[in-house]
């Protein structure tokens, strides 16, 4: 759990930085690790002790109610749960910031950039925020971006190949 908390802390710092850069610092983004083994504020209780304390409930429900597989993390905008206040555009930017931070951390850990897939990149975002997001996408490594918006081509820089997928087939587009 400590390693997970460290990774979430690193992801939080990276995602917060990317989010701040894209939005111009509108609001602070944080990720908070929530592990299911804590009882109230007592995160120090042993795993075995916690599992034993809910054993009867687990048998009654037919599944394990606590444990590392039940851990989660939440996004906060400022001090408020993002799920309560974020617009669709903010949610999309948080997802992009999270993926970029995740890609950077994995690249640093592995020594090479992972392949990055950003699906439906153009939805719910204006050109200003998209332009900033594209500026932050790493130039090294492979990045696949899908979108239905043709107006994004001018804001994408670097070595880029555009493809159009339709019922009639796949066609390389001129950039």
C-alpha positions as CSV (number, residue, x, y, z in Angstrom):
1,X,0.0,0.0,0.0
2,X,2.9,2.3,0.7
3,X,4.2,1.8,-2.9
4,X,0.8,2.5,-4.3
5,X,0.5,5.7,-2.2
6,X,4.0,6.8,-3.5
7,X,2.9,6.1,-7.1
8,X,-0.4,8.0,-6.6
9,X,1.6,10.9,-5.0
10,X,3.9,11.0,-8.1
11,X,0.9,10.8,-10.5
12,X,-0.8,13.6,-8.5
13,X,2.2,15.9,-8.8
14,X,2.6,15.2,-12.5
15,X,-1.1,15.4,-13.3
16,X,-1.4,18.6,-11.3
17,X,1.5,20.2,-13.2
18,X,0.0,19.2,-16.6
19,X,-3.5,20.4,-15.6
20,X,-2.1,23.7,-14.3
21,X,-0.1,24.2,-17.6
22,X,-3.2,23.5,-19.8
23,X,-5.6,25.5,-17.8
24,X,-3.4,28.4,-16.8
25,X,-3.7,27.5,-13.2
26,X,-7.5,27.9,-12.9
27,X,-7.8,25.3,-10.2
28,X,-5.4,22.9,-8.5
29,X,-5.8,19.2,-9.4
30,X,-4.9,16.5,-6.8
31,X,-5.2,12.8,-6.7
32,X,-5.9,11.2,-3.3
33,X,-5.3,7.5,-2.6
34,X,-8.1,5.8,-0.7
35,X,-7.3,2.4,0.6
36,X,-10.1,0.1,1.9
37,X,-8.1,-1.4,4.8
38,X,-8.2,1.8,7.0
39,X,-10.7,1.8,9.8
40,X,-11.7,5.4,10.3
41,X,-8.4,7.2,10.5
42,X,-6.4,4.1,11.6
43,X,-4.5,3.2,8.5
44,X,-2.0,1.2,10.7
45,X,-4.4,-1.7,11.5
46,X,-3.0,-5.0,10.1
47,X,-4.4,-6.5,6.9
48,X,-5.1,-9.8,8.6
49,X,-6.9,-8.1,11.5
50,X,-9.0,-5.9,9.2
51,X,-9.9,-8.9,7.0
52,X,-10.9,-10.9,10.1
53,X,-13.1,-8.0,11.4
54,X,-15.2,-8.1,8.2
55,X,-15.1,-11.9,7.6
56,X,-18.7,-12.6,8.5
57,X,-19.9,-9.8,6.3
58,X,-17.8,-11.1,3.4
59,X,-19.3,-14.6,3.8
60,X,-22.8,-13.1,3.9
61,X,-22.2,-11.0,0.8
62,X,-20.3,-13.6,-1.1
63,X,-17.3,-11.4,-1.9
64,X,-14.4,-9.7,-0.1
65,X,-15.4,-6.2,0.9
66,X,-11.9,-4.8,1.9
67,X,-8.4,-5.4,0.6
68,X,-6.0,-3.9,-2.0
69,X,-8.4,-4.9,-4.8
70,X,-10.9,-2.4,-3.4
71,X,-8.5,0.5,-3.3
72,X,-9.2,3.6,-5.3
73,X,-8.2,7.2,-5.8
74,X,-10.2,10.3,-6.3
75,X,-9.6,13.5,-8.2
76,X,-9.9,16.7,-6.3
77,X,-10.3,20.2,-7.8
78,X,-9.1,22.4,-4.9
79,X,-10.4,20.6,-1.9
80,X,-13.6,19.3,-3.6
81,X,-14.2,16.0,-5.2
82,X,-14.0,16.6,-8.9
83,X,-17.0,14.3,-9.6
84,X,-19.2,16.8,-7.7
85,X,-18.0,20.0,-9.5
86,X,-16.1,19.3,-12.7
87,X,-17.6,20.1,-16.1
88,X,-17.2,17.6,-19.0
89,X,-14.3,19.7,-20.3
90,X,-12.6,19.7,-17.0
91,X,-13.1,16.0,-16.6
92,X,-11.6,15.5,-20.1
93,X,-8.6,17.6,-19.2
94,X,-8.1,15.7,-15.9
95,X,-8.1,12.5,-17.8
96,X,-5.5,13.8,-20.3
97,X,-3.4,15.2,-17.5
98,X,-3.5,11.9,-15.7
99,X,-2.5,10.0,-18.9
100,X,0.4,12.3,-19.6
101,X,1.6,12.0,-16.0
102,X,1.2,8.3,-16.1
103,X,3.2,8.1,-19.4
104,X,6.0,10.2,-18.0
105,X,6.3,8.2,-14.8
106,X,6.3,4.9,-16.7
107,X,8.9,6.3,-19.1
108,X,11.1,7.4,-16.3
109,X,10.7,4.0,-14.6
110,X,11.2,1.9,-17.7
111,X,13.8,4.1,-19.4
112,X,11.7,4.4,-22.5
113,X,8.5,6.1,-23.3
114,X,5.4,3.9,-23.5
115,X,3.0,4.1,-26.5
116,X,0.4,6.7,-25.6
117,X,-3.2,6.5,-26.8
118,X,-5.4,9.5,-26.4
119,X,-8.9,8.6,-27.6
120,X,-11.4,11.1,-28.7
121,X,-9.0,13.9,-27.8
122,X,-11.1,16.7,-29.4
123,X,-14.4,16.1,-27.5
124,X,-15.6,18.6,-24.9
125,X,-12.5,20.9,-25.3
126,X,-12.1,24.2,-27.0
127,X,-9.1,24.9,-29.3
128,X,-7.2,26.9,-26.7
129,X,-7.2,24.1,-24.2
130,X,-6.5,21.5,-26.9
131,X,-3.6,23.5,-28.2
132,X,-2.1,23.6,-24.8
133,X,-2.7,19.9,-24.3
134,X,-1.0,19.0,-27.6
135,X,1.9,21.2,-26.7
136,X,2.5,19.1,-23.6
137,X,2.3,15.7,-25.4
138,X,5.9,14.3,-25.4
139,X,7.6,14.4,-28.7
140,X,9.6,11.3,-28.1
141,X,7.8,8.0,-28.4
142,X,4.7,7.0,-30.3
143,X,1.5,8.8,-29.6
144,X,-1.9,7.9,-31.2
145,X,-4.6,10.5,-31.0
146,X,-8.1,9.8,-32.3
147,X,-10.6,12.6,-33.0
148,X,-13.5,13.3,-35.3
149,X,-12.5,17.0,-35.5
150,X,-10.6,18.0,-38.6
151,X,-9.9,21.5,-37.3
152,X,-7.2,20.1,-34.9
153,X,-4.6,19.5,-37.6
154,X,-3.1,23.0,-37.5
155,X,-2.4,22.9,-33.7
156,X,-0.6,19.5,-33.8
157,X,3.1,19.9,-34.2
158,X,6.0,17.5,-34.6
159,X,6.3,14.5,-37.0
160,X,2.7,13.7,-37.6
161,X,0.8,11.5,-40.0
162,X,-3.0,11.8,-40.3
163,X,-5.2,9.0,-41.3
164,X,-8.9,9.0,-42.2
165,X,-10.9,5.9,-41.3
166,X,-14.3,5.5,-43.1
167,X,-16.5,2.8,-44.5
168,X,-14.5,3.0,-47.8
169,X,-11.2,2.2,-46.1
170,X,-8.2,3.9,-44.5
171,X,-6.6,6.8,-46.3
172,X,-3.4,8.8,-45.4
173,X,-4.2,12.5,-45.3
174,X,-1.8,15.3,-46.2
175,X,-0.7,17.2,-43.1
